[in-house]
Amino acid sequence: MQTLSVQIEDSYMQQFMHFVNKSQSKVIVTEDNNLALDPYFYERQKELQETRIDIKNGTMEMLSEEQYEQEIEQFFNHIEK
């Protein structure tokens, strides 16, 4: 069995659910709690995984807390001028 994410136009929902109900032995519909809380959950998850890979392979630098604070302070000083 495979899992898919499906977006259905509101106007087609009744027809889609009719199809699903007729296909109960072959199709299972469940709500994804992650998407209920955050519609972009999987996009954010993928982006985070890519960022972690970039940090591990050295194509992106991860700043320490001190470096981050310095960078932010410099940024705000720059935009205040």
ChimeraX commands (.cxc) that place a marker at each C-alpha (Angstrom):
marker #1 position 0.00,0.00,0.00 radius 0.5
marker #1 position 1.21,3.54,-0.73 radius 0.5
marker #1 position 0.46,6.85,0.98 radius 0.5
marker #1 position -0.33,10.02,-0.95 radius 0.5
marker #1 position -1.31,13.53,-0.01 radius 0.5
marker #1 position -4.29,14.70,-2.06 radius 0.5
marker #1 position -5.70,18.18,-2.44 radius 0.5
marker #1 position -9.32,18.27,-3.53 radius 0.5
marker #1 position -11.28,21.26,-4.72 radius 0.5
marker #1 position -14.21,22.02,-2.44 radius 0.5
marker #1 position -16.66,21.66,-5.33 radius 0.5
marker #1 position -15.38,18.12,-6.06 radius 0.5
marker #1 position -15.22,16.86,-2.46 radius 0.5
marker #1 position -18.62,15.14,-2.48 radius 0.5
marker #1 position -17.80,13.21,-5.67 radius 0.5
marker #1 position -14.39,12.27,-4.35 radius 0.5
marker #1 position -15.82,10.98,-1.08 radius 0.5
marker #1 position -18.39,8.99,-3.05 radius 0.5
marker #1 position -15.52,7.33,-4.94 radius 0.5
marker #1 position -13.64,6.66,-1.69 radius 0.5
marker #1 position -16.71,5.16,-0.05 radius 0.5
marker #1 position -17.23,2.84,-3.02 radius 0.5
marker #1 position -13.56,1.80,-2.81 radius 0.5
marker #1 position -13.36,1.16,0.94 radius 0.5
marker #1 position -11.59,-2.17,0.49 radius 0.5
marker #1 position -8.83,-0.50,-1.55 radius 0.5
marker #1 position -8.62,3.07,-0.20 radius 0.5
marker #1 position -8.17,4.22,3.40 radius 0.5
marker #1 position -8.58,7.89,4.27 radius 0.5
marker #1 position -6.98,9.28,7.43 radius 0.5
marker #1 position -6.36,12.82,8.57 radius 0.5
marker #1 position -2.75,13.89,8.94 radius 0.5
marker #1 position -2.47,15.69,12.29 radius 0.5
marker #1 position 0.78,17.34,11.17 radius 0.5
marker #1 position -1.03,19.03,8.30 radius 0.5
marker #1 position -3.98,19.98,10.49 radius 0.5
marker #1 position -1.62,21.90,12.79 radius 0.5
marker #1 position 0.67,23.27,10.06 radius 0.5
marker #1 position -0.28,23.05,6.37 radius 0.5
marker #1 position 3.39,23.47,5.44 radius 0.5
marker #1 position 4.74,20.85,7.88 radius 0.5
marker #1 position 6.33,18.58,5.28 radius 0.5
marker #1 position 7.85,21.45,3.29 radius 0.5
marker #1 position 9.41,22.82,6.49 radius 0.5
marker #1 position 10.60,19.35,7.49 radius 0.5
marker #1 position 12.29,18.86,4.10 radius 0.5
marker #1 position 13.95,22.29,4.29 radius 0.5
marker #1 position 15.27,21.55,7.79 radius 0.5
marker #1 position 16.68,18.20,6.65 radius 0.5
marker #1 position 18.40,19.88,3.69 radius 0.5
marker #1 position 19.86,22.55,5.99 radius 0.5
marker #1 position 21.22,19.88,8.35 radius 0.5
marker #1 position 22.82,18.06,5.40 radius 0.5
marker #1 position 24.39,21.34,4.19 radius 0.5
marker #1 position 25.82,21.98,7.66 radius 0.5
marker #1 position 27.21,18.44,7.90 radius 0.5
marker #1 position 28.88,18.56,4.47 radius 0.5
marker #1 position 30.28,22.05,5.05 radius 0.5
marker #1 position 28.33,24.01,2.42 radius 0.5
marker #1 position 26.59,26.00,5.17 radius 0.5
marker #1 position 28.10,27.32,8.37 radius 0.5
marker #1 position 26.31,26.90,11.67 radius 0.5
marker #1 position 26.98,29.84,13.95 radius 0.5
marker #1 position 27.57,29.56,17.67 radius 0.5
marker #1 position 25.26,31.52,19.93 radius 0.5
marker #1 position 27.95,34.16,20.41 radius 0.5
marker #1 position 28.54,34.46,16.65 radius 0.5
marker #1 position 24.80,34.73,16.06 radius 0.5
marker #1 position 24.45,37.51,18.66 radius 0.5
marker #1 position 27.35,39.43,17.06 radius 0.5
marker #1 position 25.88,39.04,13.57 radius 0.5
marker #1 position 22.44,40.23,14.71 radius 0.5
marker #1 position 23.91,43.18,16.58 radius 0.5
marker #1 position 25.93,44.19,13.49 radius 0.5
marker #1 position 22.84,43.84,11.32 radius 0.5
marker #1 position 20.70,46.07,13.53 radius 0.5
marker #1 position 23.47,48.63,13.85 radius 0.5
marker #1 position 23.74,48.68,10.05 radius 0.5
marker #1 position 20.02,49.19,9.44 radius 0.5
marker #1 position 19.75,51.89,12.10 radius 0.5
marker #1 position 22.28,54.06,10.25 radius 0.5
marker link #1:1,2 radius 0.2
marker link #1:2,3 radius 0.2
marker link #1:3,4 radius 0.2
marker link #1:4,5 radius 0.2
marker link #1:5,6 radius 0.2
marker link #1:6,7 radius 0.2
marker link #1:7,8 radius 0.2
marker link #1:8,9 radius 0.2
marker link #1:9,10 radius 0.2
marker link #1:10,11 radius 0.2
marker link #1:11,12 radius 0.2
marker link #1:12,13 radius 0.2
marker link #1:13,14 radius 0.2
marker link #1:14,15 radius 0.2
marker link #1:15,16 radius 0.2
marker link #1:16,17 radius 0.2
marker link #1:17,18 radius 0.2
marker link #1:18,19 radius 0.2
marker link #1:19,20 radius 0.2
marker link #1:20,21 radius 0.2
marker link #1:21,22 radius 0.2
marker link #1:22,23 radius 0.2
marker link #1:23,24 radius 0.2
marker link #1:24,25 radius 0.2
marker link #1:25,26 radius 0.2
marker link #1:26,27 radius 0.2
marker link #1:27,28 radius 0.2
marker link #1:28,29 radius 0.2
marker link #1:29,30 radius 0.2
marker link #1:30,31 radius 0.2
marker link #1:31,32 radius 0.2
marker link #1:32,33 radius 0.2
marker link #1:33,34 radius 0.2
marker link #1:34,35 radius 0.2
marker link #1:35,36 radius 0.2
marker link #1:36,37 radius 0.2
marker link #1:37,38 radius 0.2
marker link #1:38,39 radius 0.2
marker link #1:39,40 radius 0.2
marker link #1:40,41 radius 0.2
marker link #1:41,42 radius 0.2
marker link #1:42,43 radius 0.2
marker link #1:43,44 radius 0.2
marker link #1:44,45 radius 0.2
marker link #1:45,46 radius 0.2
marker link #1:46,47 radius 0.2
marker link #1:47,48 radius 0.2
marker link #1:48,49 radius 0.2
marker link #1:49,50 radius 0.2
marker link #1:50,51 radius 0.2
marker link #1:51,52 radius 0.2
marker link #1:52,53 radius 0.2
marker link #1:53,54 radius 0.2
marker link #1:54,55 radius 0.2
marker link #1:55,56 radius 0.2
marker link #1:56,57 radius 0.2
marker link #1:57,58 radius 0.2
marker link #1:58,59 radius 0.2
marker link #1:59,60 radius 0.2
marker link #1:60,61 radius 0.2
marker link #1:61,62 radius 0.2
marker link #1:62,63 radius 0.2
marker link #1:63,64 radius 0.2
marker link #1:64,65 radius 0.2
marker link #1:65,66 radius 0.2
marker link #1:66,67 radius 0.2
marker link #1:67,68 radius 0.2
marker link #1:68,69 radius 0.2
marker link #1:69,70 radius 0.2
marker link #1:70,71 radius 0.2
marker link #1:71,72 radius 0.2
marker link #1:72,73 radius 0.2
marker link #1:73,74 radius 0.2
marker link #1:74,75 radius 0.2
marker link #1:75,76 radius 0.2
marker link #1:76,77 radius 0.2
marker link #1:77,78 radius 0.2
marker link #1:78,79 radius 0.2
marker link #1:79,80 radius 0.2
marker link #1:80,81 radius 0.2
view
